[in-house]
């Protein structure tokens, strides 16, 4: 099946077995961040079809500022499972790189953080998962790589273009990583 057929299938059906385009935000500021991100993307390439990767960005920390800068990127690809099954896989990948959610401070240092930003046009609001990511519209470090991959992406809740949302954000210290 070629990419055009995949996109058509994704846009016309919404059952749990159909492929949906997902966008994942990836960040790290602890350990060998470039290496960790590179290896995590390799692992994600085993579960996402037709994976695409945005550039790597150096970003100022948000929320908790007494920590090193982050490296952030995003990937997009097609996924055939449910949001819950993808979330379990993302948590497994994070923990394999040393992330321990029960021991970390909120918005603090982490070896690997993988956020589900978009999952097709689905809207999910459960205690364990919110899609689109609840703070996506506030965070340039997530929007910049997302827009690099999906320049016409829309917020499934409002239909607003993410590029218009990004244009209204204040400067947040997101720069392309040179390394």
PARO-602807 format. One line per 3 residues: number of its first residue (from 1); their letters; for each residue x, y, z of N, C-alpha, C. Coordinates in nm, 3 decimals, always signed. Each point is the difference from the previous one (the first is absolute). Layout:
<atoms>
NUM = a = X/Y/Z/X/Y/Z/X/Y/Z; ...;
</atoms>
This chain:
<atoms>
1 = xxx = +0.086/-0.118/+0.000/-0.086/+0.118/+0.000/+0.090/+0.123/+0.000; -0.026/+0.095/-0.089/+0.085/+0.119/-0.006/-0.050/+0.108/+0.095; +0.079/+0.106/+0.015/-0.031/+0.105/+0.096/-0.131/+0.070/-0.032;
4 = xxx = -0.032/+0.020/-0.127/-0.126/+0.065/-0.037/-0.117/-0.083/+0.050; +0.006/-0.132/-0.019/-0.107/-0.086/+0.049/-0.009/+0.002/+0.152; +0.116/+0.006/+0.066/+0.001/+0.008/+0.146/-0.071/+0.127/+0.047;
7 = xxx = +0.033/+0.113/-0.063/-0.063/+0.126/+0.040/-0.150/-0.004/-0.024; -0.041/-0.058/-0.114/-0.143/-0.009/-0.030/-0.070/-0.085/+0.106; +0.061/-0.113/+0.034/-0.058/-0.087/+0.102/-0.011/+0.071/+0.134;
10 = xxx = +0.106/+0.074/+0.035/+0.002/+0.072/+0.126/-0.109/+0.106/+0.005; -0.024/+0.067/-0.112/-0.096/+0.110/-0.001/-0.144/-0.048/-0.011; -0.025/-0.122/-0.045/-0.137/-0.042/-0.026/-0.056/-0.097/+0.102;
13 = xxx = +0.083/-0.060/+0.083/-0.049/-0.097/+0.097/+0.058/+0.033/+0.137; -0.076/-0.032/+0.103/+0.048/+0.029/+0.136/-0.019/-0.119/+0.094; +0.022/-0.122/-0.044/-0.009/-0.113/+0.092/+0.137/-0.025/+0.061;
16 = xxx = +0.005/-0.082/+0.103/+0.125/-0.024/+0.072/+0.104/-0.075/-0.081; -0.041/-0.066/-0.110/+0.096/-0.078/-0.077/+0.056/+0.077/-0.118; -0.051/+0.117/-0.028/+0.049/+0.078/-0.113/+0.122/+0.081/+0.040;
19 = xxx = +0.082/+0.029/-0.099/+0.118/+0.082/+0.025/-0.041/+0.145/+0.022; +0.061/+0.060/+0.099/-0.022/+0.142/+0.026/+0.135/+0.068/+0.007; +0.005/+0.120/-0.052/+0.123/+0.078/+0.008/+0.012/+0.053/+0.142;
22 = xxx = +0.111/-0.029/+0.062/+0.026/+0.049/+0.135/+0.121/+0.093/-0.004; +0.002/+0.094/+0.091/+0.115/+0.088/+0.018/+0.041/-0.011/+0.145; +0.127/-0.031/+0.021/+0.056/-0.016/+0.134/+0.107/+0.105/+0.023;
25 = xxx = -0.004/+0.065/+0.115/+0.105/+0.092/+0.040/+0.102/-0.076/+0.083; +0.128/+0.028/-0.022/+0.108/-0.071/+0.069/+0.093/+0.103/+0.061; +0.036/-0.020/+0.127/+0.092/+0.091/+0.066/+0.093/-0.072/+0.095;
28 = xxx = +0.116/+0.063/+0.027/+0.097/-0.054/+0.093/+0.092/+0.113/+0.047; +0.036/-0.004/+0.129/+0.101/+0.094/+0.050/+0.088/-0.064/+0.107; +0.007/-0.132/-0.002/+0.076/-0.072/+0.102/+0.073/-0.116/-0.068;
31 = xxx = +0.129/-0.008/+0.019/+0.077/-0.106/-0.065/+0.041/+0.042/-0.140; +0.027/-0.098/-0.085/+0.039/+0.024/-0.139/-0.126/+0.028/-0.082; -0.054/+0.121/+0.015/-0.129/+0.032/-0.063/-0.003/-0.025/-0.150;
34 = xxx = +0.101/+0.042/-0.078/-0.007/-0.028/-0.144/-0.004/-0.151/-0.030; +0.081/-0.076/+0.071/+0.002/-0.144/-0.020/-0.128/-0.068/+0.043; -0.054/+0.043/+0.114/-0.126/-0.056/+0.050/-0.112/+0.027/-0.099;
37 = xxx = -0.009/+0.123/-0.048/-0.106/+0.035/-0.095/+0.017/-0.079/-0.129; +0.122/-0.011/-0.049/+0.025/-0.076/-0.123/-0.044/-0.145/+0.015; +0.034/-0.063/+0.112/-0.037/-0.140/+0.021/-0.151/-0.015/+0.021;
40 = xxx = -0.062/+0.095/+0.070/-0.145/-0.007/+0.019/-0.072/+0.011/-0.134; +0.049/+0.086/-0.088/-0.061/+0.013/-0.134/+0.016/-0.131/-0.077; +0.114/-0.064/+0.014/+0.020/-0.129/-0.066/-0.105/-0.101/+0.049;
43 = xxx = -0.023/-0.003/+0.132/-0.101/-0.091/+0.056/-0.141/+0.037/-0.047; -0.028/+0.130/-0.006/-0.132/+0.042/-0.047/-0.020/-0.037/-0.146; +0.107/-0.003/-0.077/-0.008/-0.042/-0.140/-0.042/-0.144/-0.016;
46 = xxx = +0.011/-0.078/+0.107/-0.044/-0.139/-0.005/-0.149/-0.015/+0.024; -0.064/+0.104/+0.054/-0.145/-0.009/+0.027/-0.082/+0.097/-0.084; +0.065/+0.101/-0.058/-0.070/+0.095/-0.086/+0.039/-0.027/-0.145;
49 = xxx = -0.097/+0.001/-0.087/+0.028/-0.017/-0.143/+0.025/+0.137/-0.062; +0.094/+0.005/-0.094/+0.034/+0.123/-0.073/+0.036/+0.114/+0.095; +0.087/-0.030/+0.096/+0.039/+0.099/+0.101/+0.076/+0.115/-0.065;
52 = xxx = -0.030/+0.120/+0.045/+0.074/+0.120/-0.038/+0.048/+0.066/+0.128; +0.117/+0.063/-0.008/+0.060/+0.061/+0.117/+0.027/+0.148/-0.026; -0.038/+0.083/+0.095/+0.029/+0.144/-0.008/+0.146/+0.024/+0.041;
55 = xxx = +0.043/+0.122/-0.020/+0.133/+0.042/+0.046/+0.006/-0.007/+0.152; +0.121/+0.006/+0.051/+0.023/+0.002/+0.144/+0.012/+0.146/+0.044; -0.068/+0.034/+0.109/-0.002/+0.137/+0.049/+0.049/+0.005/+0.144;
58 = xxx = +0.080/+0.102/+0.030/+0.041/+0.027/+0.138/-0.103/+0.097/+0.055; -0.056/-0.035/+0.116/-0.110/+0.080/+0.054/+0.020/+0.029/+0.148; -0.042/+0.118/+0.039/+0.003/+0.035/+0.141/-0.102/-0.084/+0.075;
61 = xxx = +0.032/-0.039/+0.125/-0.099/-0.075/+0.078/-0.123/+0.086/+0.030; -0.113/-0.066/+0.011/-0.128/+0.067/+0.029/-0.049/-0.051/+0.135; -0.051/+0.089/+0.081/-0.055/-0.041/+0.129/+0.105/+0.000/+0.109;
64 = xxx = +0.094/-0.090/-0.008/+0.111/-0.010/+0.095/+0.125/+0.046/-0.074; +0.050/+0.117/+0.035/+0.110/+0.060/-0.079/+0.139/-0.030/+0.055; +0.011/-0.059/+0.119/+0.132/-0.030/+0.057/+0.047/-0.139/-0.045;
67 = xxx = +0.012/-0.015/-0.131/+0.046/-0.125/-0.059/+0.061/+0.030/-0.136; +0.074/-0.095/-0.057/+0.062/+0.024/-0.131/-0.105/+0.018/-0.110; +0.043/+0.062/-0.109/-0.085/+0.012/-0.118/-0.035/-0.139/-0.052;
70 = xxx = -0.110/-0.007/-0.071/-0.045/-0.126/-0.060/+0.042/-0.006/-0.146; +0.009/-0.121/-0.052/-0.002/-0.024/-0.143/-0.137/-0.056/-0.031; -0.065/+0.054/-0.101/-0.135/-0.042/-0.037/-0.010/-0.025/-0.150;
73 = xxx = -0.086/-0.091/-0.036/-0.035/-0.026/-0.139/-0.140/-0.059/-0.002; -0.043/-0.039/-0.117/-0.128/-0.070/-0.015/+0.016/-0.103/-0.110; -0.082/-0.103/+0.006/-0.011/-0.097/-0.107/-0.147/-0.015/-0.035;
76 = xxx = -0.024/-0.035/-0.124/-0.135/-0.034/-0.041/+0.006/-0.129/-0.080; -0.108/-0.071/+0.001/-0.009/-0.124/-0.075/-0.139/-0.058/+0.018; -0.021/-0.114/-0.060/-0.131/-0.065/+0.005/+0.005/-0.114/+0.100;
79 = xxx = -0.106/-0.009/+0.082/-0.009/-0.099/+0.107/-0.133/-0.072/-0.012; +0.001/-0.131/+0.022/-0.122/-0.078/-0.019/-0.070/-0.039/+0.128; +0.057/+0.027/+0.115/-0.062/-0.039/+0.126/-0.082/+0.112/+0.060;
82 = xxx = -0.031/-0.015/+0.126/-0.079/+0.098/+0.073/+0.092/+0.101/+0.068; -0.054/+0.115/+0.039/+0.081/+0.094/+0.078/+0.055/-0.061/+0.128; -0.081/-0.081/+0.069/+0.046/-0.063/+0.124/+0.116/-0.096/-0.025;
85 = xxx = -0.005/-0.076/-0.108/+0.110/-0.093/-0.028/+0.127/+0.077/-0.036; -0.014/+0.110/-0.073/+0.116/+0.082/-0.032/+0.057/+0.062/+0.127; -0.084/+0.047/+0.090/+0.047/+0.060/+0.125/+0.083/-0.101/+0.080;
88 = xxx = -0.046/-0.123/+0.009/+0.076/-0.103/+0.073/+0.137/-0.022/-0.065; +0.004/-0.001/-0.131/+0.127/-0.017/-0.071/+0.092/+0.118/+0.025; -0.054/+0.122/-0.002/+0.082/+0.118/+0.025/+0.058/-0.002/+0.141;
91 = xxx = -0.081/-0.039/+0.099/+0.050/-0.008/+0.137/+0.108/-0.107/+0.014; -0.015/-0.111/-0.072/+0.102/-0.105/+0.003/+0.132/+0.053/-0.058; -0.009/+0.071/-0.112/+0.121/+0.055/-0.062/+0.065/+0.101/+0.094;
94 = xxx = -0.079/+0.091/+0.058/+0.055/+0.099/+0.094/+0.072/-0.069/+0.115; -0.061/-0.101/+0.060/+0.062/-0.066/+0.116/+0.126/-0.075/-0.040; +0.009/-0.047/-0.124/+0.121/-0.069/-0.043/+0.119/+0.095/-0.009;
97 = xxx = -0.025/+0.131/-0.002/+0.107/+0.100/+0.001/+0.013/+0.066/+0.136; -0.055/-0.062/+0.104/+0.022/+0.046/+0.136/-0.107/+0.089/+0.058; -0.108/+0.025/-0.072/-0.104/+0.086/+0.056/-0.079/-0.077/+0.105;
100 = xxx = -0.016/+0.062/+0.117/-0.080/-0.057/+0.108/-0.101/+0.106/+0.041; -0.121/-0.009/-0.052/-0.102/+0.101/+0.024/-0.031/+0.020/+0.148; +0.013/-0.104/+0.080/-0.034/+0.013/+0.143/+0.108/+0.073/+0.080;
103 = xxx = +0.120/+0.013/-0.056/+0.110/+0.062/+0.074/+0.036/+0.140/-0.050; -0.057/+0.046/-0.109/+0.041/+0.128/-0.058/-0.090/+0.114/+0.047; +0.054/+0.120/-0.008/-0.082/+0.115/+0.030/-0.074/+0.042/-0.127;
106 = xxx = -0.119/+0.050/+0.018/-0.082/+0.039/-0.114/+0.072/+0.109/-0.079; +0.008/-0.019/-0.132/+0.064/+0.092/-0.094/+0.150/+0.014/+0.026; +0.056/-0.098/+0.072/+0.143/+0.004/+0.030/+0.082/-0.075/-0.101;
109 = xxx = +0.125/-0.026/+0.038/+0.095/-0.069/-0.086/-0.053/-0.139/-0.036; +0.032/-0.041/-0.123/-0.036/-0.136/-0.040/+0.090/-0.045/-0.114; +0.031/-0.127/+0.006/+0.083/-0.058/-0.105/-0.078/-0.011/-0.130;
112 = xxx = -0.130/-0.027/+0.010/-0.082/-0.012/-0.120/-0.145/+0.027/+0.035; -0.061/+0.086/-0.078/-0.143/+0.030/+0.013/-0.061/-0.012/-0.139; -0.100/-0.084/-0.015/-0.070/-0.014/-0.127/-0.147/+0.031/+0.025;
115 = xxx = -0.048/+0.106/-0.061/-0.139/+0.042/+0.016/-0.078/-0.027/-0.127; -0.120/-0.051/+0.016/-0.090/-0.018/-0.112/-0.069/+0.134/-0.023; +0.040/+0.068/-0.107/-0.056/+0.132/-0.029/-0.133/-0.012/-0.074;
118 = xxx = -0.001/-0.081/-0.105/-0.120/-0.020/-0.083/-0.011/-0.147/-0.035; -0.122/-0.047/-0.013/-0.029/-0.138/-0.040/-0.114/+0.007/-0.100; +0.036/+0.020/-0.127/-0.104/+0.026/-0.100/-0.077/+0.124/+0.043;
121 = xxx = -0.129/-0.006/-0.015/-0.086/+0.110/+0.048/-0.072/-0.036/+0.128; +0.049/-0.105/+0.068/-0.065/-0.044/+0.123/+0.013/+0.104/+0.110; -0.102/+0.004/+0.082/+0.002/+0.078/+0.123/-0.018/-0.100/+0.113;
124 = xxx = +0.097/-0.005/+0.091/-0.005/-0.092/+0.113/+0.016/+0.083/+0.126; -0.086/-0.024/+0.097/+0.009/+0.068/+0.129/-0.027/-0.102/+0.109; +0.106/-0.066/+0.043/-0.010/-0.099/+0.107/+0.102/+0.036/+0.107;
127 = xxx = -0.008/-0.062/+0.118/+0.098/+0.033/+0.105/+0.144/-0.026/-0.042; +0.024/-0.098/-0.086/+0.136/-0.036/-0.039/+0.047/+0.062/-0.130; -0.091/+0.055/-0.080/+0.039/+0.046/-0.133/-0.095/+0.108/-0.049;
130 = xxx = +0.060/+0.108/-0.050/-0.077/+0.106/-0.064/+0.061/+0.025/-0.138; -0.086/-0.005/-0.102/+0.041/+0.027/-0.137/-0.103/+0.095/-0.059; +0.042/+0.111/-0.062/+0.139/+0.041/-0.014/+0.062/+0.030/+0.136;
133 = xxx = +0.133/+0.000/+0.003/+0.071/+0.025/+0.126/-0.055/+0.129/+0.061; -0.035/-0.002/+0.129/-0.069/+0.115/+0.060/+0.076/+0.132/+0.000; +0.134/-0.004/-0.006/+0.077/+0.125/+0.001/+0.068/+0.028/-0.134;
136 = xxx = -0.038/-0.072/-0.103/+0.062/+0.017/-0.131/-0.010/+0.143/-0.049; -0.114/+0.064/+0.017/-0.021/+0.136/-0.054/+0.081/+0.106/+0.074; +0.061/-0.036/+0.113/+0.079/+0.095/+0.079/+0.150/-0.017/-0.021;
139 = xxx = +0.043/-0.107/-0.065/+0.140/-0.039/+0.003/+0.065/+0.004/-0.138; +0.083/+0.101/-0.019/+0.072/+0.013/-0.127/+0.091/-0.120/-0.024; +0.059/-0.056/+0.108/+0.092/-0.112/-0.018/-0.070/-0.122/-0.058;
142 = xxx = -0.130/-0.009/+0.012/-0.077/-0.109/-0.061/-0.056/+0.042/-0.136; -0.044/+0.125/-0.010/-0.061/+0.047/-0.125/+0.100/+0.015/-0.114; +0.120/+0.048/+0.028/+0.098/+0.024/-0.107/+0.031/-0.131/-0.075;
145 = xxx = +0.039/-0.109/+0.069/+0.026/-0.123/-0.076/-0.127/-0.061/-0.060; -0.114/+0.012/+0.069/-0.126/-0.049/-0.056/-0.029/+0.069/-0.132; +0.014/+0.132/-0.004/-0.029/+0.076/-0.122/+0.101/-0.027/-0.110;
148 = xxx = +0.121/-0.035/+0.036/+0.098/-0.039/-0.101/-0.049/-0.124/-0.076; -0.060/-0.093/+0.073/-0.051/-0.123/-0.061/-0.139/+0.016/-0.060; -0.084/+0.077/+0.067/-0.142/+0.012/-0.039/-0.038/+0.148/-0.003;
151 = xxx = +0.043/+0.075/-0.103/-0.023/+0.145/-0.001/-0.148/+0.041/-0.004; -0.087/-0.090/-0.042/-0.143/+0.031/-0.007/-0.081/-0.066/+0.110; +0.068/-0.048/+0.106/-0.069/-0.069/+0.108/-0.099/+0.093/+0.069;
154 = xxx = -0.113/-0.060/+0.036/-0.107/+0.074/+0.068/-0.027/-0.061/+0.136; -0.040/+0.084/+0.093/-0.044/-0.044/+0.131/-0.134/-0.072/-0.018; -0.007/-0.130/+0.034/-0.126/-0.073/-0.017/-0.114/+0.056/+0.085;
157 = xxx = +0.033/+0.071/+0.106/-0.104/+0.056/+0.088/-0.067/+0.123/-0.061; +0.079/+0.084/-0.066/-0.053/+0.129/-0.047/+0.005/+0.018/-0.151; +0.082/-0.081/-0.066/+0.021/+0.018/-0.144/+0.101/+0.108/-0.033;
160 = xxx = +0.053/+0.067/+0.101/+0.100/+0.105/-0.022/+0.130/-0.061/-0.051; +0.065/+0.070/-0.090/+0.130/-0.044/-0.048/+0.106/+0.022/+0.108; +0.082/-0.102/+0.022/+0.105/+0.014/+0.100/+0.100/+0.109/-0.037;
163 = xxx = +0.021/+0.026/-0.128/+0.093/+0.107/-0.038/-0.054/+0.136/+0.044; -0.133/+0.020/-0.002/-0.059/+0.125/+0.048/+0.012/+0.010/+0.153; -0.017/-0.112/+0.067/+0.016/-0.003/+0.146/+0.144/+0.034/+0.036;
166 = xxx = +0.097/-0.063/-0.071/+0.142/+0.025/+0.026/+0.035/+0.146/-0.022; -0.054/+0.061/-0.104/+0.033/+0.139/-0.033/-0.037/+0.096/+0.113; -0.092/-0.036/+0.085/-0.044/+0.086/+0.109/+0.078/-0.022/+0.130;
169 = xxx = +0.086/-0.102/+0.002/+0.076/-0.029/+0.122/+0.116/+0.098/+0.017; +0.034/+0.032/+0.125/+0.122/+0.079/+0.023/+0.123/-0.084/-0.029; +0.113/+0.066/-0.018/+0.128/-0.068/-0.022/+0.025/-0.095/+0.119;
172 = xxx = +0.041/-0.124/-0.030/+0.022/-0.099/+0.105/+0.137/-0.067/-0.008; +0.093/+0.057/-0.074/+0.136/-0.055/+0.001/+0.015/-0.133/-0.071; -0.059/-0.014/-0.117/+0.012/-0.123/-0.080/+0.094/+0.031/-0.117;
175 = xxx = +0.114/-0.072/-0.005/+0.099/+0.022/-0.106/+0.041/-0.135/-0.059; +0.022/-0.002/-0.130/+0.046/-0.123/-0.065/+0.134/-0.040/+0.062; +0.012/-0.126/+0.036/+0.122/-0.052/+0.063/+0.108/-0.019/-0.105;
178 = xx = +0.118/+0.045/+0.030/+0.113/-0.014/-0.092/+0.103/-0.093/+0.064; -0.024/-0.128/-0.013/+0.094/-0.090/+0.063/-0.008/-0.140/-0.045;
</atoms>
